Amino acid sequence: MTEEEIEREHKENLALFKKLVEANKWTFAKTMAAIPHWWLARKAVDTGQFSWMVSMIYAYGVPEKFFSKTYKYLYIGEYKYWCMGNPVAETRIINRARINNP
């Protein structure tokens, strides 16, 4: 693949990721209201799409620390998305939070 083709594929993947996350219902993590974020469960969506979304977080995300752990965060629009670091097939939850939480 050429650099242009790779860049186009990257943009297309991120656009599809955004479309998929916008099409799903996210649940507010009320047990962690002090750290406002939402979650999406694998069982609530098509498992193939969910696995693909997790793969995109791992492929395009950037590593960042959260307390003593490092996770990959994928920044798209006003949200960041992350998983808890399990292999794709074992991941049950995708999290998201607003980038600029008040």
C-alpha positions as CSV (number, residue, x, y, z in Angstrom):
1,M,0.0,0.0,0.0
2,T,1.1,3.5,-0.7
3,E,1.2,6.2,2.0
4,E,-1.9,7.8,0.4
5,E,-3.8,4.5,0.5
6,I,-2.8,3.9,4.1
7,E,-4.0,7.4,5.0
8,R,-7.2,7.0,3.2
9,E,-7.9,3.6,4.9
10,H,-7.1,5.3,8.3
11,K,-9.6,8.1,7.6
12,E,-12.2,5.6,6.4
13,N,-11.7,3.4,9.5
14,L,-12.1,6.4,11.9
15,A,-15.2,7.6,10.0
16,L,-16.8,4.2,10.3
17,F,-15.8,4.0,14.0
18,K,-17.5,7.3,14.6
19,K,-20.6,6.3,12.8
20,L,-20.8,3.0,14.8
21,V,-20.3,4.7,18.2
22,E,-22.9,7.3,17.3
23,A,-25.4,4.6,16.3
24,N,-25.3,2.8,19.7
25,K,-26.8,3.6,23.1
26,W,-24.2,4.3,25.8
27,T,-24.8,3.9,29.5
28,F,-23.6,6.4,32.0
29,A,-21.3,4.8,34.6
30,K,-23.2,5.9,37.6
31,T,-21.0,3.9,40.0
32,M,-18.1,6.2,39.0
33,A,-19.9,9.5,38.7
34,A,-16.8,11.3,40.0
35,I,-15.1,10.2,36.8
36,P,-17.9,10.8,34.3
37,H,-17.9,8.4,31.4
38,W,-20.2,6.0,29.5
39,W,-19.9,2.4,28.5
40,L,-21.1,0.1,25.7
41,A,-21.4,-3.6,26.3
42,R,-20.5,-6.3,23.7
43,K,-23.8,-8.0,24.4
44,A,-25.7,-4.9,23.3
45,V,-24.3,-4.7,19.8
46,D,-23.3,-6.8,16.9
47,T,-20.3,-8.8,18.1
48,G,-18.4,-8.4,14.9
49,Q,-18.8,-4.6,15.0
50,F,-17.9,-4.6,18.6
51,S,-14.7,-6.6,18.0
52,W,-13.8,-4.3,15.1
53,M,-14.3,-1.2,17.3
54,V,-12.0,-2.7,20.0
55,S,-9.5,-3.5,17.3
56,M,-9.6,0.2,16.1
57,I,-9.0,1.5,19.6
58,Y,-5.9,-0.8,19.9
59,A,-4.7,0.0,16.4
60,Y,-5.1,3.8,16.4
61,G,-5.2,4.7,20.1
62,V,-2.5,6.4,22.0
63,P,-1.1,5.0,25.3
64,E,-1.9,7.1,28.3
65,K,-1.6,6.6,32.0
66,F,-4.7,6.4,34.3
67,F,-3.4,6.2,37.8
68,S,-0.9,3.3,37.7
69,K,-2.2,1.6,34.5
70,T,-1.6,2.5,30.9
71,Y,-4.5,2.1,28.4
72,K,-4.9,3.0,24.7
73,Y,-7.2,5.9,24.1
74,L,-8.7,6.7,20.7
75,Y,-9.6,10.4,20.3
76,I,-12.5,11.1,17.9
77,G,-14.5,14.3,18.0
78,E,-15.4,15.3,21.5
79,Y,-14.8,11.9,23.0
80,K,-12.0,9.5,23.9
81,Y,-12.6,5.7,23.8
82,W,-10.8,3.0,25.6
83,C,-11.0,-0.6,26.8
84,M,-9.4,-2.2,29.8
85,G,-6.6,-3.9,27.9
86,N,-8.0,-7.4,27.5
87,P,-7.5,-9.2,24.2
88,V,-10.2,-8.3,21.6
89,A,-12.1,-11.5,22.0
90,E,-12.2,-11.1,25.8
91,T,-13.2,-7.4,25.9
92,R,-16.7,-6.9,27.1
93,I,-16.9,-3.1,27.5
94,I,-15.8,-0.1,25.6
95,N,-15.7,3.1,27.6
96,R,-15.9,6.7,26.5
97,A,-15.6,10.1,28.1
98,R,-15.8,13.7,26.9
99,I,-12.3,15.0,26.2
100,N,-12.9,18.3,28.0
101,N,-14.9,17.1,31.1
102,P,-15.8,20.1,33.3
